[in-house]
Amino acid sequence: MGTPSTATLRSLTRLARIAVAAGAVLAVVATALPATSASSAPSHQWRFPGANGRLAYSGDDGTDYEIFTINPNGGGRQRVTDNTDDDSYPAYSPKAKWIAYEGYDGTDNEIYLIKANGGGRRQLTDNASDDYNPAWSPNGKRIIYSHDDGTDYELVTVRTDGGGRRQLTDNTTDDYDAVYSPSGTQIAFIGTDATDSDVYTMNANGGGRHAVTDNTSPEYGPSYSPGGKWLVYYLYDGNDYELYTIKVNGGGRHQLTDNDFSDEEPSWSPNGKRIAYDADDGNDNEIYTISTTGGTRRQVTDNDTYDYDVDWGVGP
């Protein structure tokens, strides 16, 4: 089997991308997971209650994927990274001064930090295994991410200076899409079993794992509300991916979107009133926002290339 193209990788769910990166057979992946128009997982971040700031996302520049930021109304687009390798899954620091993201270093994916306006780029992880899906702790001192340990994907945290690495999960199934609660005491993430993937929470030290969802549909990308009482995530409904909200204890599930195109990678706004996400518009993927009660969506990006992996930063 030849190496899949970037466009092919972006069209797979996160678990499928992981399997491809590990050299798994695509046919096996296809039978295990439904196809989707955009990569899954990402996960996107908690936010302190506050003013809404800019959106960070991964956009196709015609050659590869780079990190961009944009105002929620669609204006003021700025490029943050500019190189010849894919950069994806941006995550704002608590004060939105920095962005963590995953980047390809020519061998595998590593975690990087860069100033939100570009510049000051530095590599946070450096090993021979893939590291994905970074997210910041509320105090800005640590980054959590998903690490390939050679058998499966586990959750690891590291200080923002690259030291103090801690492994939080250790099992035989994939754990990814991790985000801290606004209090910093809990972590929401996606865990897998032999059937599908579900939303879980655990203590920030790695103990107390608890299933928030438990069904036969694959779920991805949890993001905390600013108050920490709700999660938004996306779920395969048998046709495509739609957004749902649910209480962190597992009750009060509500479907937020319902259409014929996949809606993915949600990120709750700092003021708690809207959710940003990426969606297939029938031509490519664009960034949108929607009220936490549903209703008419607002389009943020509008171009002929693919935009993914949105994260909503706090405003000044």
C-alpha positions in Angstrom: 0.0 0.0 0.0 1.4 3.4 -0.9 1.6 6.4 1.4 -1.8 8.1 1.6 -2.0 11.7 0.4 -2.6 14.6 2.8 -6.1 15.0 1.5 -6.7 11.3 2.2 -5.4 11.5 5.7 -7.5 14.6 6.4 -10.6 12.7 5.2 -10.2 10.0 7.8 -11.3 10.0 11.4 -8.7 10.3 14.1 -8.6 6.6 14.8 -8.2 5.9 11.2 -5.4 8.4 10.9 -3.7 6.7 13.9 -4.1 3.3 12.2 -2.7 4.6 8.9 0.3 6.2 10.7 0.9 2.8 12.4 0.8 1.0 9.0 -2.6 -0.6 9.6 -4.7 -1.8 6.6 -7.2 0.8 5.5 -9.8 -1.8 4.7 -9.8 -2.9 8.4 -10.2 0.7 9.5 -13.1 1.3 7.1 -15.0 -1.6 8.6 -14.4 -0.4 12.2 -15.3 3.2 11.7 -17.7 5.2 9.5 -16.2 7.5 7.0 -16.2 11.2 7.6 -15.3 14.2 5.6 -12.8 15.6 8.1 -10.3 14.2 10.6 -11.7 13.5 14.1 -10.4 14.1 17.5 -9.3 17.1 18.1 -10.4 18.0 20.5 -10.9 21.4 21.5 -10.5 23.3 24.6 -12.0 24.5 27.9 -12.1 28.3 28.4 -12.3 30.5 31.4 -15.5 32.6 31.4 -14.6 35.8 29.6 -14.8 37.9 26.5 -14.8 36.0 23.2 -11.5 36.4 21.3 -10.1 35.0 18.0 -10.5 31.6 16.5 -7.4 29.5 15.7 -7.7 26.7 13.1 -5.8 24.6 10.6 -6.2 25.6 7.0 -5.1 24.2 3.7 -2.8 26.7 1.9 -2.7 24.7 -1.3 0.5 22.9 -0.3 0.0 21.7 3.3 -1.9 22.6 6.4 -0.9 25.7 8.5 -2.3 27.4 11.6 -4.4 30.6 11.1 -6.4 32.9 13.4 -9.5 34.8 12.5 -12.1 37.0 14.2 -15.4 35.2 14.9 -17.1 37.4 12.3 -14.8 36.2 9.6 -12.5 39.2 9.3 -8.8 39.8 10.2 -7.5 36.5 9.1 -3.8 36.0 10.0 -1.3 33.3 9.3 0.6 31.9 12.3 2.8 29.1 10.8 4.4 29.0 7.4 6.5 25.9 6.5 6.4 22.9 4.2 4.9 20.4 6.8 1.4 19.9 8.1 0.5 21.8 11.3 -2.9 21.1 12.9 -5.0 21.1 16.1 -4.1 24.5 17.5 -4.9 25.1 21.2 -4.8 28.6 22.7 -3.1 29.1 26.1 -5.4 30.4 28.8 -4.6 34.1 28.0 -4.5 33.4 24.3 -0.9 34.6 24.0 0.4 31.3 22.8 -0.8 28.4 20.6 0.2 24.8 21.1 -0.2 22.6 18.0 0.9 19.3 16.5 3.4 19.5 13.6 5.1 17.0 11.4 8.9 17.1 11.8 9.7 14.9 8.8 9.6 11.7 10.8 6.6 11.8 13.0 4.2 14.3 14.7 5.5 16.4 17.7 4.0 19.1 19.9 5.1 22.7 19.3 4.4 26.1 20.9 4.2 29.4 19.0 3.1 32.9 19.8 -0.4 33.6 18.7 0.7 36.3 16.3 3.5 34.0 14.9 7.2 33.9 16.0 8.9 32.3 19.0 8.3 28.8 17.7 9.8 26.0 19.8 9.5 22.2 19.9 8.0 20.8 23.1 8.2 17.1 22.5 11.0 15.3 20.6 10.9 11.5 20.3 10.5 8.7 17.8 6.7 8.4 18.4 3.7 10.4 17.3 2.3 13.1 19.7 -1.1 14.5 19.0 -3.9 16.8 20.3 -2.3 19.3 22.7 -4.4 21.2 25.3 -3.4 23.6 28.0 -4.0 23.3 31.8 -5.9 26.3 33.2 -2.9 27.7 35.0 -0.9 27.6 31.7 1.9 25.5 33.2 1.3 22.1 31.5 0.2 20.6 28.2 -1.7 17.4 27.8 -1.5 15.4 24.6 -2.0 11.9 23.2 1.2 9.8 22.8 1.9 6.6 20.8 3.6 4.3 23.2 4.2 1.6 20.6 1.0 -0.3 21.5 -1.7 2.3 21.6 -2.3 5.9 22.4 -2.1 7.2 26.0 -2.5 10.6 27.7 0.6 12.4 28.8 1.3 15.8 30.3 4.4 17.9 30.2 5.5 21.3 31.5 5.6 24.1 28.9 9.4 24.0 29.2 9.4 20.4 28.0 10.2 18.9 31.4 8.3 17.0 34.0 6.6 14.5 31.7 3.8 12.4 33.4 1.8 9.6 31.9 -1.8 9.7 33.0 -3.4 6.6 31.4 -1.9 3.2 30.9 -4.1 0.5 29.3 -4.5 -1.4 26.1 -6.9 0.9 24.3 -6.6 4.4 22.7 -7.1 7.5 24.8 -7.0 10.9 23.0 -8.9 14.3 22.6 -8.1 15.3 26.2 -9.0 18.7 27.6 -8.8 20.1 31.1 -11.9 21.4 33.0 -11.9 25.1 33.8 -11.1 24.3 37.4 -8.1 22.1 36.4 -9.3 19.3 38.6 -10.8 17.1 35.8 -9.9 16.0 32.3 -12.4 15.0 29.6 -11.2 12.7 26.9 -12.1 10.1 24.4 -11.6 6.4 25.3 -12.0 3.4 23.1 -13.1 -0.2 23.6 -13.6 -3.1 21.2 -16.8 -1.5 20.0 -16.5 2.2 19.7 -15.3 5.4 21.3 -17.0 7.3 24.2 -16.5 10.4 26.3 -14.9 10.0 29.7 -13.7 12.2 32.5 -11.0 11.5 35.0 -9.1 13.3 37.8 -6.3 15.6 36.7 -3.8 13.1 38.2 -5.2 10.3 36.1 -7.4 8.4 38.5 -11.2 8.2 38.8 -12.1 7.4 35.2 -15.8 7.8 34.6 -17.9 7.2 31.4 -20.0 10.2 30.4 -21.5 8.5 27.4 -22.1 4.8 26.8 -23.6 3.7 23.5 -22.8 2.1 20.2 -22.0 5.3 18.3 -18.5 6.6 18.0 -18.0 10.0 19.8 -15.1 12.5 19.6 -13.8 15.9 20.5 -15.2 16.9 24.0 -15.0 20.6 25.0 -15.9 22.0 28.4 -18.4 24.9 28.9 -16.7 27.8 30.7 -18.5 26.9 33.9 -17.3 23.3 33.6 -20.8 21.8 34.0 -21.4 20.8 30.3 -19.5 19.2 27.5 -20.0 19.6 23.8 -18.8 16.7 21.5 -19.7 15.2 18.1 -21.3 11.8 17.4 -21.8 9.6 14.4 -25.6 9.3 14.0 -25.6 6.6 11.3 -25.4 9.1 8.5 -22.9 11.8 9.4 -21.4 13.6 12.4 -23.6 16.0 14.5 -22.9 18.1 17.6 -24.3 17.3 21.0 -24.1 18.8 24.5 -24.3 16.7 27.7 -23.8 17.3 31.4 -20.5 16.1 32.8 -22.4 13.6 34.9 -23.9 12.1 31.7 -27.4 13.6 31.9 -29.3 16.1 29.8 -28.0 15.1 26.4 -29.1 17.5 23.6 -28.6 17.4 19.9 -27.2 20.8 18.7 -27.0 20.3 14.9 -29.0 18.2 12.5 -28.3 18.3 8.8 -26.9 16.2 6.0 -23.2 17.2 6.4 -20.7 16.3 9.1 -20.2 18.8 11.9 -17.1 18.3 13.9 -14.4 19.5 16.3 -16.5 21.8 18.6 -15.0 24.5 20.8 -17.0 26.4 23.4 -16.8 30.2 23.4 -15.3 31.9 26.5 -18.6 33.7 27.2 -20.5 30.4 27.0 -23.0 31.5 24.4 -21.7 30.0 21.2 -19.8 27.0 19.9 -17.3 27.1 17.0 -16.8 24.0 14.9 -15.8 22.9 11.4 -18.4 21.5 8.9 -18.6 20.1 5.4 -20.5 22.5 3.2 -20.8 20.1 0.3 -17.7 21.5 -1.4 -15.0 21.7 1.3 -14.7 22.2 5.1 -15.4 25.6 6.6 -15.5 27.1 10.2 -18.9 28.0 11.7 -20.3 29.1 15.0 -23.7 28.3 16.5 -25.7 29.2 19.6 -25.5 26.7 22.5 -29.2 26.2 22.0 -28.9 25.5 18.3 -30.5 27.5 15.5 -29.0 29.2 12.5 -25.3 28.7 12.1 -22.9 31.6 11.2 -20.2 31.0 8.6 -16.7 32.3 9.6 -14.5 31.1 6.8 -15.5 31.0 3.1 -13.0 29.8 0.6 -12.2 26.9 -1.7 -9.8 25.1 0.7 -10.3 23.0 3.7 -10.5 24.5 7.3 -10.4 22.3 10.4 -9.6 22.0 14.1 -11.0 25.2 15.4 -10.2 26.5 18.9 -11.8 29.6 20.5 -9.5 31.9 22.5 -10.3 34.3 25.2 -10.5 38.0 24.3 -8.6 40.9 25.8 
